């Protein structure tokens, strides 16, 4: 799709981006992708300094110009660009598989928003505490990429957002879910799409699950027959309400706690029960990615107080993190060759990759072809040395996330 066609598809106003403004389409999108953390004024000055290759740039767009320009841009553009970037990257990159499956994880979160009537109307007011938006990601575990991200009001459930993710899944994928997701109709939906799943069950999820918890079996194939309520849910979701077979697998954690997983992969030969502990542990990388969104990329550090600004900022930072992850994948290939002789495997640090992308993302997106190639080579070589050893079987106590969340007061963004 050409730039003109992209503008036509994703502009919200008929006359948006038709004149030569201070922030034309390409420059506006690049600015929003540049892992913005500081005040809008400071970030605009930084953008122009990079583009002009000057310590202090002249003709810096104003905050009002940015606010006006962004009103003409749909947040859906960033999801579109994300899909294009992933398709391009994967077309020239081997797809990691785990016992024949492409591993995906689905995880939900909430984003803290600034106060304001517009945001409360769009995302729902909280009785006590800050305004929140609900978020959810479909995460590619092998590539460290967010395949799909959804931002919605808090009244929208995680199941509803997970349904949107399934539009980006396909046969050959194995989707891993936490214990908030299991439902008969949700199982049936995956089976109707030919997409395999692995979900953690609570004791009260299904009667066979409770019996399995009380047994000493390591794995068992059970048949789930829908109740009247579950059949109604299937009709609402337009999926078959026929009995389905799933395999229950017991996983014993190092602390002695027992988890029970339900999977659509029935064949023991294809996926032995002994592998499910390691499989479910891989879902943790999706939670770690959400932590990086909030702590390193500061996705809750928003540049506006309108629903459109919130969705633009969140989707733009997720796309920027994906672009960084693609660069990190290339550097990781070089690092593995460079450090193959050492005792431990070495991995490129994600925080170093994000730091390296600030401002260099502008040069990569708006520079000329020769400049882009030289910069990419330098970045890959630099990141291939920014590594840390992977020491297996290490664990640390989980800290209270509520004590770790910083605040981002709209009037007091960082100035440097």
Secondary structure, DSSP 8 states (H G I E B T S, - for coil): --HHHHHHHHBSSTTTT-S--TT-HHHHHHHHHS---B-HHHHHHHHHHHHHT-SS-SS---HHHHHHHHTTB-THHHHHHHHHHHHHHHHTS----BTTBEEEEEEEEEEEE---HHHHHHH---SSS-EEEEEEEEEETTTTEEEEEEEE-TTS-HHHHHHHHHTT--TTEEEEE-TT---HHHHHHHHHHT-EEEEEE-TTS-HHHHHHHHS--SEEEEEE---HHHHHHHHHHT---S-EEEEEEEEE-TTS-EEEEEES---TTTS-GGGHHHHHHTTHHHHHHHHHHHHTS-TT--S-SSHHHHHHHHHHHHHHHHHHHHHHHHHHHHHHHHTTTSSSEEEE-HHHHHHHHTTHHHHHHHS-HHHHHHHHHHHHHHHTTSEEEE-TT-------GGGT-----TT--B--
